[in-house]
């Protein structure tokens, strides 16, 4: 049971969060860092970014 629990499961995105996502993505932040900053799962961030046509930097 070591998986992370997200309390905000399936919460709608606020305009504020969307703007923050766009800003962080444009700065070239990694998916993990953006997810942490928005307190959302990486999957959620990835899905939203795809919807908005954003590309998120992948850390190698």
Secondary structure by P-SEA (a helix, b strand, c coil): ccbbbbccccccccaaaaaaaaaaaaacccaaaaaaaacccaaaaaaaaaaabbbbbbcc
